[in-house]
Amino acid sequence: MRLGINGWRLCGSRTGVSRYLLNVIRHWTPDVASRFTRITLYTPRPIDRREMPLPPNIDEQVLASDWPMLVWENARLAPASRDDILFCPSYSRPLFTRSRTVVATHDTVYHVRPELFPWSVRAGYRQLYDWSDRHATLIITDGEAVKEDIVRFCRVPASKIRVTYLAPAACFSPIGDRAELNGVRDRHVGNVPFFLYVGKMSGRRSLPHLLEAFAVFKRRAPSPHRLLLVGLNPQNLDLQRMSRALGIADDVRRSGYVDDADLNRLYNAAEAFVMPSVYETSSLPVMEAQAAGLPVICIQTPGMHEITGGAALQIPTLDASLLADAMLQLSTDTALRAQLATDGLRNAARFSWQRCSTETLAVLEEAADL
């Protein structure tokens, strides 16, 4: 039996779906994935297997192209695949394929917060993603909260959806070396305490609201704290202009993509992690922060409660004043920070990529039997 994998996401920065896919398939060793006689990872460009070590039974087939993923998966991947099962880790499947398909749908934000996207994106992506869910053999998603959203918005029966929880990578863990942490702090923000945000800087993650909340925090409690934003800015949000308008330009720092080792140092050096998104069914940065022992501030949503186990400082709604209050509380209450760190570490231990990988493989094998 042959398994094909859409590996387009592995050819870009290792964020989001790329992290998910790599952590899942790296565990599919010959003894674990023995039911599949051939596993083919399809990519538009060769990947560096020294940087992304994969089991020897996973072959790579390069379908060379500079096309966007949706064009590539229909024009190149679909005609090339002769697999029994095609694993599509990023919301969509080809419109025409000979294979049974398993689609990973990580959220339904286009339905829940359509105002965050232009009409053209809502009309195109939302329709394609819904169609992919309805025509997939099985669907994989990251939690019970998003499973309920898929059923409600995409008109998909719950019986074809399987939950496999994501996990923080093993490299995210507490660091006891203060000199190491002081070094990463000095490089990114200077010798001051700081709040940390990690993720794409997009409208759905409410970065303007985070900047506004940080400005309120600075007015209420003059302090040396700074805010560090780490991640890509695909929508080119003018965060510098926003910061200047709010009077906090000197206290906001930005960094693009950082590797896992440096990111773990930042999680350990920060005072708290802030996730201002009002729709986040699962979040690798939140899970990574907890695994590193960093207290988390987030919005109280079913998805965030599910993955944090309640071990976070949750505010009921996205409001700059409430978010500033939470930042002020954590900046002054060392006992609360210590308790959230301990509870977060305990919660993070519930999740593992080994388990996610095993459960994902079981779903693919189940799809083959349907």
Secondary structure as UniProt FT lines:
FT   STRAND          2..6
FT   HELIX           8..11
FT   HELIX           17..25
FT   TURN            26..27
FT   TURN            30..35
FT   STRAND          38..43
FT   TURN            49..51
FT   TURN            56..57
FT   STRAND          58..62
FT   HELIX           69..72
FT   HELIX           73..77
FT   HELIX           78..80
FT   STRAND          85..88
FT   STRAND          100..104
FT   HELIX           109..112
FT   HELIX           114..116
FT   HELIX           119..121
FT   HELIX           122..126
FT   HELIX           127..135
FT   STRAND          138..141
FT   HELIX           144..154
FT   HELIX           158..160
FT   STRAND          161..163
FT   TURN            170..171
FT   HELIX           178..188
FT   STRAND          194..198
FT   HELIX           203..205
FT   HELIX           207..220
FT   STRAND          226..230
FT   TURN            234..235
FT   HELIX           239..246
FT   HELIX           249..251
FT   STRAND          252..255
FT   HELIX           260..269
FT   STRAND          272..275
FT   HELIX           284..291
FT   TURN            292..293
FT   STRAND          296..299
FT   HELIX           302..308
FT   TURN            309..310
FT   STRAND          313..315
FT   HELIX           320..332
FT   HELIX           334..348
FT   TURN            349..350
FT   HELIX           353..369
//
